[in-house]
Amino acid sequence: MIKRSLLALSLSVAALASSPLAMAVEDKPLHVGYVFAMANAPALIAEKQGYYREEGLNVDLKALGDGPVIQQALAAGELDVAYVGTPPVYQWFSRGLQSRILAKVNYGQAAVIVDAKSPITSLDQLKGKKLAGVKKGSGMDVLLRGYVLKEKAGLNPDKDLDIIDMPPGNMNAALERGIVDAAFSWEPFVSQSLLRGSSRILLDVNQALPEYPWYVVIALPKTLQERPDDVVKLLRAHRKAIAFLNEHPDESNRIIAEAFKLEAVQGADGKTIAPETIVAQARTRLGWSADLQASDIQFIQRLMNYSHDLGFIDTTLKTEQIVDTSYLEKASR
């Protein structure tokens, strides 16, 4: 009788384990958001190439507009992990949303461009000019004001020139029409303009700051506490995606061109330039790496200092509060 009861119990447990409810628990999705930018290609590569599945992860991947939108989704509990620019992370950290930076996504991407026929040949000549930029206080604006203008050009970003806020997709047309004298843009917009022959580079930030980090992988403390193994698995998939990007450039260029719906452009000679060529050109200023080197962490501190000096954050922060490389180290074993 007891044996039969134990058998029945074991069968019930087995049935429960294979039930839709149990499977739903096991397959609980990890909600991952990424800023829809070429530099965040590892996120979509990991999904397209099946690296999340290989790690046993059920990832719900969402492309979102920008850093503030990502942070709002994290604050609302709609995301567990995100691929986002560094400044929004520490800006929101200072306001109480204390995510941790776990890994690097990319390096490079930004440049100051001017019209191909512009007389401007140095950054200091931007004084008194109109420069297309993005929203004041945003991540790229911190880089523009703190590094490009104040540190590199010796200009006061609030007094010495007129920074005009506009979407990056509109900057090339504004430059071509003479609405602005220069633009602080990023990939693929820089390469699209260069390949059309309508502009030239005044400053390639990746040449001035070799392999400076920009997008990073972050997670909420709650995610790290409740799903540490899944975070490690995601970072393994992240590493695989970056290896694919670096080892298969032609194939990954096609995937990126398709995913970001890049259109062919017409060169100055009238020839059509394929979308994959735009990506290849962009990769001369943009690359991918997961590792957070000491120099990367120093640059993140530099960005935080810029934001504090510019008045965008009131708190003095240290990278030790925000950066945690222990999960990436586990993913590397």
JORAFEN-V526872 format. One record per backbone hydrogen bond with DSSP energy under -1.0 kcal/mol. NH is the residue of the N-H (numbers start at 0). CO is the residue of the C=O. Records with the same first field share a line. If there is no record, write none. Layout:
# JORAFEN-V526872
NH=CO + CO
This chain:
# JORAFEN-V526872
4=0
5=1
6=2
7=3
8=4
9=5
10=6
11=7
12=8
13=9
14=10
15=11
16=12
17=13
18=15
22=18
23=19
24=20
25=21
26=22
27=24
29=57
31=59
32=80
33=61
34=82
35=63
36=34
39=36
40=37
42=39
44=40
45=41
46=42
47=43
48=44
50=45
51=45
53=49
54=50
55=52
56=51
59=29
61=31
63=33
69=65
70=66
71=67
72=68
73=69
74=70
75=71
76=73
77=72
79=30
80=30
81=217
82=32
83=215
85=213
89=85
90=86
91=87
92=88
93=89
95=92
96=91
97=95
98=96
99=218
100=321
101=216
102=216
103=289
104=214
105=214
106=286
107=211
108=284
110=184
111=202
112=182
113=199
115=197
117=114
124=121
125=122
126=123
127=159
128=125
130=161
131=181
132=163
137=134
141=137
142=138
143=139
144=140
145=141
146=142
147=142
148=143
149=144
151=146
152=147
154=148
158=155
159=155
161=128
163=130
165=132
169=166
173=169
174=170
175=171
176=172
177=174
178=173
179=173
180=129
181=129
182=112
183=131
184=110
189=185
191=187
192=188
193=189
194=190
195=191
196=193
197=192
199=113
201=111
202=111
204=109
206=203
207=203
208=204
211=208
213=105
215=83
216=102
217=81
218=99
219=79
223=219
224=220
225=221
226=222
230=226
231=227
232=228
233=229
234=230
235=231
236=232
237=233
238=234
239=235
240=236
241=237
242=238
243=239
244=240
245=241
246=242
247=243
251=247
252=248
253=249
254=250
255=251
256=252
257=253
258=254
259=255
260=257
261=256
264=272
266=270
269=266
272=264
277=273
278=274
279=275
280=276
281=277
282=278
283=280
284=281
286=106
288=104
296=292
297=293
298=294
299=295
300=296
301=297
302=298
303=299
304=300
305=301
306=302
307=303
308=304
309=305
311=306
312=306
320=317
321=318
322=318
323=100
328=324
329=325
330=326
332=329
